[in-house]
């Protein structure tokens, strides 16, 4: 899953395509679509398009602004790549509805379909896939001293409950993907514990998505190594390391900024004797 943020303030690629809070210009839409097409050519199975940053302490945007950012890009990308699989990264049913009309086939909801009461029925009635993520609190509060009794057990229980809720709403079993929410209301150690538990989470009955790309816990983990070596920190290198580890442990989807490097790293990992993965199947 390639990340295509059309926001001015996302943590890693904010402002790359949209430089202001208003709807993107024709030039910005063209740049975003070009990037999406490049991701597809490089091997992305899904392009995840988002119009609202959910980084820690980010400010929410209104529905009209979010629609204005994502819908023109989705429509233009689908027109250019009719077979592309597009995911809309939103927790607002109104945004998801317009994105689906424009061609999105998956709703990637950081609130686990709980942020908007209209979202479960919308996704069921439109027959789209859903990515159900765990987040403690909101982006504005999630990093305020996150605590768990047992982070793996607690989030495993949450994902099981959300999967069952989706099934009760009438979503098809094959339409559900689960995401433990790396970096969303977790400490550095929480993130590592969840990554180490990928194999366990992959056995919950639905595909598991891991969204770790370029996140702060990677820099935190590598800081002693970087300081000892006197070299600069490389977020891509750390991201690739996690991608290989979780793919080998059974993750079905990795959500990344750097598609080309990830696809090539996974190909060599398998060629050199790494465990074959289910990514892209």
Secondary structure as GFF3:
##gff-version 3
##sequence-region A 1 281
A	DSSP	beta_strand	2	5	.	.	.	ID=ss1
A	DSSP	alpha_helix	26	42	.	.	.	ID=ss2
A	DSSP	beta_strand	47	50	.	.	.	ID=ss3
A	DSSP	alpha_helix	63	80	.	.	.	ID=ss4
A	DSSP	beta_strand	86	89	.	.	.	ID=ss5
A	DSSP	alpha_helix	93	102	.	.	.	ID=ss6
A	DSSP	beta_strand	106	109	.	.	.	ID=ss7
A	DSSP	alpha_helix	119	126	.	.	.	ID=ss8
A	DSSP	beta_strand	129	133	.	.	.	ID=ss9
A	DSSP	alpha_helix	151	169	.	.	.	ID=ss10
A	DSSP	three_ten_helix	173	175	.	.	.	ID=ss11
A	DSSP	beta_strand	176	179	.	.	.	ID=ss12
A	DSSP	alpha_helix	188	196	.	.	.	ID=ss13
A	DSSP	alpha_helix	198	201	.	.	.	ID=ss14
A	DSSP	beta_strand	207	210	.	.	.	ID=ss15
A	DSSP	alpha_helix	216	229	.	.	.	ID=ss16
A	DSSP	alpha_helix	235	249	.	.	.	ID=ss17
A	DSSP	beta_strand	253	254	.	.	.	ID=ss18
A	DSSP	alpha_helix	259	271	.	.	.	ID=ss19
###
